[in-house]
Amino acid sequence: IACALLALARAGTQAAFQSFDDDYHRLESISIREGGRAFLEEAFLLRRRIATAALDLWHVKGVVRSLADGKTKLRGVNLKDERALDDLAAETDSLFQSVTELKSDLKDLLELHMNVKSFEMNKFLKLLAIVSFLGLIPSVLGGLLGMNVAGNPWPVTLGQVAFGVAMGMATALYVFAMKGWLR
């Protein structure tokens, strides 16, 4: 009866593991396509459910292993020589390994998703930095010269200033393009 009850507990965990595996593969396809907040919420909930199942399975594995090794007796009966219990212990160990690997795979999937989002954000921030630098050139020149170019003690026209600003921005864009920052 004890073997049947422990096998039933293992079978329940095995069904839960199959459900977790299906959810993991569904999340994997979502991560590749869209990701986002819904992905993270589902992934963290799945991670919590897997952790709970792994803890339950760890307890079942410990009970089965101690009964199979003869360390624990069930109402005075030593089940050390019970072949069915040894098989159940091996199956429980294998299932625990699978659940642990799935938990690790889910953690890796979460890290991949976060790294991809971080990379996308870095590309956007690099573009923002380039645009800010390009805007800095006319701002500094406008601040130094002021609004009025005519009437100053040097012979510079507004067209020449605009051409200098455009050339400075074009030179900066060329440098950024040569360094590969505009990709």
Rosetta blueprint (number, residue, H / E / L):
1 I L
2 A H
3 C H
4 A H
5 L H
6 L H
7 A H
8 L H
9 A H
10 R H
11 A H
12 G H
13 T H
14 Q H
15 A H
16 A H
17 F H
18 Q H
19 S H
20 F H
21 D H
22 D H
23 D H
24 Y H
25 H H
26 R H
27 L H
28 E H
29 S H
30 I H
31 S H
32 I H
33 R H
34 E L
35 G L
36 G L
37 R H
38 A H
39 F H
40 L H
41 E H
42 E H
43 A H
44 F H
45 L H
46 L H
47 R H
48 R H
49 R H
50 I H
51 A H
52 T H
53 A H
54 A H
55 L H
56 D H
57 L H
58 W H
59 H H
60 V H
61 K H
62 G H
63 V H
64 V H
65 R H
66 S H
67 L H
68 A H
69 D H
70 G L
71 K L
72 T L
73 K L
74 L E
75 R L
76 G L
77 V E
78 N L
79 L L
80 K L
81 D L
82 E L
83 R H
84 A H
85 L H
86 D H
87 D H
88 L H
89 A H
90 A H
91 E H
92 T H
93 D H
94 S H
95 L H
96 F H
97 Q H
98 S H
99 V H
100 T H
101 E H
102 L H
103 K H
104 S H
105 D H
106 L H
107 K H
108 D H
109 L H
110 L H
111 E H
112 L H
113 H H
114 M H
115 N H
116 V H
117 K H
118 S H
119 F H
120 E H
121 M H
122 N H
123 K H
124 F H
125 L H
126 K H
127 L H
128 L H
129 A H
130 I H
131 V H
132 S H
133 F H
134 L H
135 G H
136 L H
137 I H
138 P H
139 S H
140 V H
141 L H
142 G H
143 G H
144 L H
145 L H
146 G L
147 M L
148 N L
149 V L
150 A L
151 G L
152 N L
153 P L
154 W L
155 P L
156 V L
157 T L
158 L H
159 G H
160 Q H
161 V H
162 A H
163 F H
164 G H
165 V H
166 A H
167 M H
168 G H
169 M H
170 A H
171 T H
172 A H
173 L H
174 Y H
175 V H
176 F H
177 A H
178 M H
179 K H
180 G L
181 W L
182 L L
183 R L
